[in-house]
Structures are given as structure tokens and as C-alpha cells.
Amino acid sequence: MAVAEIKKLDLYLHKSVREEVLGVLQRVGCCEIIPRPADAPQDAPMTNERLQEIDGKISEIRFLLRFLEPHYVDPVSSLDRSLGEKPIFSMTELSRVAEKTNIEDFSAKMHAYEARLLAVRSEISQIDGKLLLLDKFQDFPYTMDLLSSGTERVCGLSGTLPTNNLQGWKNGIEAKLGKESEVFVSSFGEKDAEVWVTLLYAREREADAFDVSSKYSLSRVEIPNDLNLSPSEEVSALESRKVALKAEEASIMHIVRKEAESWVPVIRSLSDYFSSLRKRYEVLDDGIFTDQTLAFQSWIPSRSVDALKKGLLPYQKNIEIVLSDPEKEEIPPTLLQNANWSHPYETLTKLYGVPVYGELDPTSLMAPFFFIYFGMCLGDAGYALVMIAALTYFMRKYKRMPDSVRQFMRLIMGAAVSTLIYGALTGSWFGDLADSYEFLGFFRPIKNMFFVIDPMQKPMVILGISLAFGIVHLSFGLFISFYDCIRKKDYVAAFGDKGAWITMLAGILLLAGGASGALPGAFSTLGKWMAIVGAVVVFVYQGRGKSGIMAKFFSGVLALYGSTSYLGDVLSYSRLLALGLASAAVGVIINMLGNLSSDIPYVGWLIGIMVVLVGHTFGMAVNILGAFVHSLRLQYVEFFSKFYSGGGKFFAPLTYSSQYVDITEASAKK
Amino acid sequence: MEQYLGIMLAVLGAALAAGWAGAGSAIGVGIAGESGAGVMTEDPGKFGLVLLLQALPGTQGIYGLMTAFLVLLKVGLLGGTPLAVGIWQGLGIMFACLPVAIAQYFSAIAQGKTSAACIQMIAKRPEETGKAVILPAMVETYAVLALLTSIILLNSIKL
């Protein structure tokens, strides 16, 4: 239940063993290298040629994956992969693969294929454009060069004309050019807004032709110069060229698919290999060099020190390790360390932001509350059973899940158990499924065995419970901040601020309890005095830093006004009732719809089953999301605001990168 | 006519709740969807995350539907004989639906805008999905509170 203790590690080593030692650091995976201070002295400027070489390989690998992966049929789905179904390699095996693979050659070959594919595809699209154009010239009796370049005396223009202007344009041409022109109109439908026209004219009358055409807003289309033959000849030439190009494209694609099949797995493993190496050599930038030696600083959790020392044993002649506690002004990264039961809840702490080193870790403090709240928000035992079944299936099927995924699944599993309990107590199993269908009657005794209270009938009771949870949760938060101040020996803040608030709020609660008759009258008097004392202390404490009576007075009043926020905070817990009711009511509605639709003759039973299945799946998805988000919000907004602010930096040690393969110390294939 | 007015007021309440809440959710989900489509033109792989965020303003519609059903159940219009609802009881039921009708409509739109902004956020920082889900949920608080108010009010009207 805490933030793990972190030590500072000074590592001095002879440069002859630097690669091996860095390899060990990466393998053990417990050191976060501290970046070299910008002003640190650097005797021998480091040359990192190896890094450049690796960068070259990585950029080739990126190209290859981008080019080949779309054509690769992955036998492992990406879901499976993210759940840990990756091939296992050791670094030695990967380095052997890297040695015998000539990435550059293969990449050059693929670059050539890619360039050729691009050229082929762009030519095909050009041909398609020309074919589209030639389609307009089906009835054109001359060769195309008349339009593209023209002869000495005759030339032409072609383009689209608004259909309404067609007659006017024709008349205009007839009037101006008469026998020195010839007009072709391609066939068009009645509803076409534009029509394709071609005009041939004597070259010296060009100005007139343009004049008339622009008057009737003809938009001219250039005919490409390489169209010379008659339209039908051009079309058949282009078609046969296109067939040839398509064949070439297909054959290249066939090769690419073949290559992808055999190469993608190799390239993926190399991608992880070189990325891991890159991380390792990048560290060299953070070291301080002298002629013969190299020095690093890094953070290491004290529990991992022994593992590292053991790993470095073979090099002990050439290295020197100095361990020390972090200095006051240094802020080490945060590594959470929790007992097994609250370990899954670390996910939630990380989501908010980890604590600064040395601060409290809220993980196990919030874990029980999250557990209960999720159950109350979802509150349906049937949904819980489905969740438990699905999670059990996944956790059994995928043995090598990444730790973060496994912890998240355990978190949801816990939440499902809580939901099962609360759902059973409130008698909600897929809404009121057992009560709304006669044939499920056998389940009713089981349901009634656990049944305690129906929130639909007695919402006020559950509301009371929800608000009580709120009061407990908030007071717990206040007590933690009180304890935290004591721990840091900040007694003034502990008693003047936190303690006073606790006294005042407890007093108000007692007062309210006494006034409403729930508690004996004596408590009422006690509560009154506690509230007054607490308020006075808060008032005085908040004003102490201010100069001048008015400033003191107003800051005190303002602080007391802050007590209204506690009212809002407590009321916020009413969502526990509302969301629980919502999922139960949605369940009831779905069952009712199912019942209604089963009255349809003949197919009613089928529709009814569909409605119930789809409806409950939908309801489950929406309500799980809602329950998660809202029980999380109660932690983040209401609870954390009392004592916790996050703001730490998560411990990120030097490790292997394993996007596609799992890199382990020893090979699994021995 | 008077014996029907009560029950019809209740029906009006149910209609307002489902109608306004549904309209709000439609707008909210729409706003988020527009933003999501923009992000997916860059990276179609974000479909799952975007869908999750787009779905968030959809809950208001469900709350509205739920309230409508609760009203119909209460006055016996669903699977049963309609109860006798007086004019004042009918008015009460209608008023009880107003928190849902109003708050769901506006909160769904506001939540849609927040979701849209959060979709933009995960476009740049997919690792912050957790936080991106929390921000729209802050808006939903008030939808939940309104739902709660309506349920309590409905519950307190005795037929």
C-alpha cells in the first residue's frame, strides 16, 4: 500500500563493457536512466555510429511494414496479439535473425516494386480518363488529331455546353461561320443539364468560333496531344494497353503478397529487435564519458537492486555501483507497490495520475469504495454473471496477457462480483426476467432466497444508504488528509484546517441527527458545540495569513462558505441510487417489450427472444460503461479532492519494446 | 371528458420526457459523431475509442425513455387496466417529468460538445482515453440528478 522506495544508482563502467552492461540493464528492466544534466562536463564527445545504423534499419523496416502489412493475412488477430499471443524470442535469437537478414537489399527490391506499382496505377488512371473522354466522340467521323493539333487549315474545339444554350449556339455558329464549320453533338438525355459538343472550323475564323462559343458559355476541354487516331482505334489501343497494365499490376501484387507472407513475421520481429536496440543505445546520450570510462545515473526500486547486482556479476571487475537515497530537491519517479488484492486498482490511480514520490498512494484507500459503488451502479446479478463468464473465458484462454490488461480484467472481475452481490440482494436478474416469463418460474425461489429490498419500491431507503456511503467516503478522505498532515509533521494544518473541518461537519451531522429525532437530544447539544468550535477554528485559521481585520474576516467567511461544497459532494452520491435504478428499470422495460412482441402470431416467440437478447446486450454495454465511469468519478472528484492531487511521474525503466514479439531472457524454443 | 384528462396529462409528461431527452441525445451524439468522423479520416483505427465517446451523450435518451415507461407503468397503460388518475394527480405526474425533459435535453447537447472535444484529444493522445471518458461524465452528473428527481417525484405521487 504505498509508493515503492526508489534508490539512486550511480554506475561507473569501463567503456569496453558498455554494450554488455547496458544489455543487462535492459534485460533486468528495473532502471530508469536519468538524463545527463545539460551542463555536465563531457571529455570525449560521444560518437554514436551504431545508433545511426540502427536508425537506418528502422526506417527501412517502417517502410516495409507500411508497404507489406496491408497485403499480409495475419494468422493472429490483433485482439489476440494485444492479449499477449505473440511469438517468443530471445535477444540472441533475434540478433541471429538480424545477421542473416539483409534488410537493405530486400527493401530496395520492394521500393522498386512500389515505384513500378505507382507508375502502373497512374498510367491506368490516365487511360481511364482518356477513355471517358473518347466516350463522347463515338459518332465523330474524323481522327482525333484534328482536335488535338489540327491541320494547316482546319482545327477544332470541344467541350460542354448548357443544354438550354445548344440551339442558340448552333444558330450562332451557322450565322457567323456558315459553311466554314461543322458541328457535332454527342447524344444526350432529356434531363442532362449539359451536352458535349465538338466544332470544326477553318483556322482563320478561330476568333469568331471562340466568340460565339464563349457567348453561350461553352467550357472548353483540351484534347490530349497523344490522341491522334480515330476514336474507335484509340479506344481499342487504350483498352489493350490497360489490359496489359492490369496484368502487370496483378503480377506485382501477387509477388508482393507472396513476399508479405514470408517476410512480415520476420520484419516484425526485427522491428522490435531494432527498436529495443535503439532504446539501449539512446541511453549512451545520457552517460558522461571520460577517456576510458562512462558514468550513468539512474533510479532503481530498492527491491530490484539484488536482481540487478546478480545480473551485473560477470562484469564486476569493470564496473562500480554506488547506491544512495534521493536528495531532497530531487524528485524520483513513482512506482506503485500494492498488495495483491488492491493491485488491480492501480490502473485507476494511473488513470488519474500517480502520486509524487513520497506522497500517499490512494490505491488501496479507494479500492473498497470503487468495488461497492460499481456494484450499486450496475446492480444486476444477471449482467454480473455474463461478465464473470466472459472474463473467465478470456483469462483462461490468454495466459500471456500483458500485465496491464490482466490487472484491468481482474479489476472488472471484482466489480462483477460486487454487482452480483448487490443484484442478488435487490432481486435484479436481467431486470425482472424470471417474473415476466412464466416458463422461467423455476428461478423465482432462487431469486427470492437472496432478495432483501427492491429499490424500485423503496428508493428512499437506497437513497439514504447512498448518501450514508457518501458521508463515510468523504469523512474518510478528510481523515486521510488529517493523517497525511500529521505524517508530514504539519500539525498546524492538521488541527487548524483538516481537524477543524472534521469537527465542524461531524457536529453538523450530530445536530441534524438530534433535530430530526434520530438521535437523543444530548447529541444535538454536543453537535451544536462541535460545529461552533470547528467553525471558529476554520474561520481563524483561514484568516491567519491575511493582514488587516477586513481581509481576515472575509477570507474566514469565504472558507466557511466552502462548507456548502460538502453538501453538494454528499448529494452527488445519489447517483448510486439513480444508476442502479436505471439499469434495473431498463431491464424491466426490455423484458416488457419482449413480452409484448411475443404476442405477435406465429413469429412472436422468435421476435421476443431477439428483443430480450439484443436489449439486454445493449443495456449491459451502456450500464457497464456508466457504472465504471460514475463510480470512478466519485473517487476522482469527491474523494481525491479531499487529500490527493497526483502529479507524479510514472517509473519508466529501460526495457525491451515488444509490439509484435515477446522478448525474454531465455528462448522458449530450446 | 374529465376522467380522461388526468391520464392524458400523465401521457403528456411521458411524451415530454422521452421526446426532449431523445432529441437532446440525438443532437449530442450527432455533435460527437461529426468530430469523430473528422478524426477517423486521419486514423480509421480509432473507431472503437471514438464510438465509445460518441455513445456517452446517448444515455440521456435512455433516461427519458425510462421515465416515460415508469409513468406509463404507474398509470397502468402498459399491460394492465388503466388506473383512475385525477386531474391534479395527472398534473403532478406531468410536472414530475419536467426535470428529465429539460435537463436531459440540455445536458445531452453539452455532453456532446464535451465528447467532441475529447475525441479531438484522443486523436492526439490516445493513451489518455481514461481521462477523455471522465470529462463528458462530469456533464452527465446533472442528467442523473434530474432523473433521480423525476423518479422520486413520481414515486411520491400516490394514485
Interface residues (C-beta under 8 A of the other chain):
Chain A: L351 P459 M460 L463 L571 S572 S574 R575 L577 A578 L579 L581 A582 A585 V586 V588 I589 M592 N595 L596 V622 L625 G626 V629 H630 L632 R633 Y636 V637
Chain B: L52 A55 L56 G58 T59 I62 Y63 L65 M66 F69 L70 L78 G79 G130 K131 V133 I134 A137 M138 E140 T141 V144 L145 L147 L148 I151 I152 N155
